[in-house]
């Protein structure tokens, strides 16, 4: 797959989803109490886990391509 094959959604899709999850979690946890605190914590944890999983996936894929 070359860089020409990658469109904007393929490049910026995952970071955009992570950013939306993180912002929703932050705003929800800051503006409301009770259930929103838990929802915010879950969304922030999901955003962090997504970023870490994405980074690990790239490392594993790069190692497999190198041989």
C-alpha positions in Angstrom: 0.0 0.0 0.0 1.5 3.3 -1.1 0.8 6.7 0.3 -1.3 7.4 -2.8 -3.7 4.7 -1.8 -4.4 6.4 1.5 -7.2 9.0 1.6 -7.8 11.5 4.3 -10.1 9.2 6.2 -7.5 6.4 6.3 -4.9 8.8 7.6 -6.9 10.9 10.1 -9.8 8.5 10.9 -8.4 6.9 14.0 -6.9 10.0 15.6 -10.2 11.8 15.0 -12.2 9.0 16.8 -9.7 9.1 19.7 -10.0 12.9 19.9 -13.8 12.8 19.9 -13.8 10.1 22.6 -11.4 12.1 24.8 -13.2 15.4 24.4 -16.6 13.9 25.1 -15.2 12.2 28.2 -13.5 15.4 29.4 -16.5 17.7 28.9 -18.9 15.2 30.3 -16.8 14.6 33.4 -16.3 18.3 34.0 -19.9 19.5 33.4 -22.0 16.9 35.1 -21.8 14.7 38.2 -22.8 11.2 39.0 -23.1 8.9 35.9 -21.3 11.4 33.7 -18.2 11.0 35.9 -18.2 7.3 35.1 -19.0 7.8 31.5 -16.2 10.3 31.2 -13.7 8.0 32.8 -14.7 5.2 30.5 -14.4 7.3 27.4 -11.0 8.7 28.5 -9.7 5.2 29.2 -11.0 4.0 25.9 -9.2 6.9 24.1 -6.0 6.1 25.9 -6.4 2.3 25.2 -7.1 3.1 21.5 -4.0 5.1 21.2 -1.8 2.5 22.9 -3.4 -0.3 20.8 -2.8 1.6 17.6 0.8 2.2 18.4 1.4 -1.4 19.3 -0.4 -2.5 16.1 1.9 -0.3 14.0 5.0 -1.7 15.8 4.0 -5.3 15.3 3.1 -4.7 11.6 6.4 -2.9 10.9 8.4 -5.7 12.5 6.5 -8.3 10.4 7.2 -6.4 7.2 10.9 -6.2 8.0 11.1 -9.9 8.3 
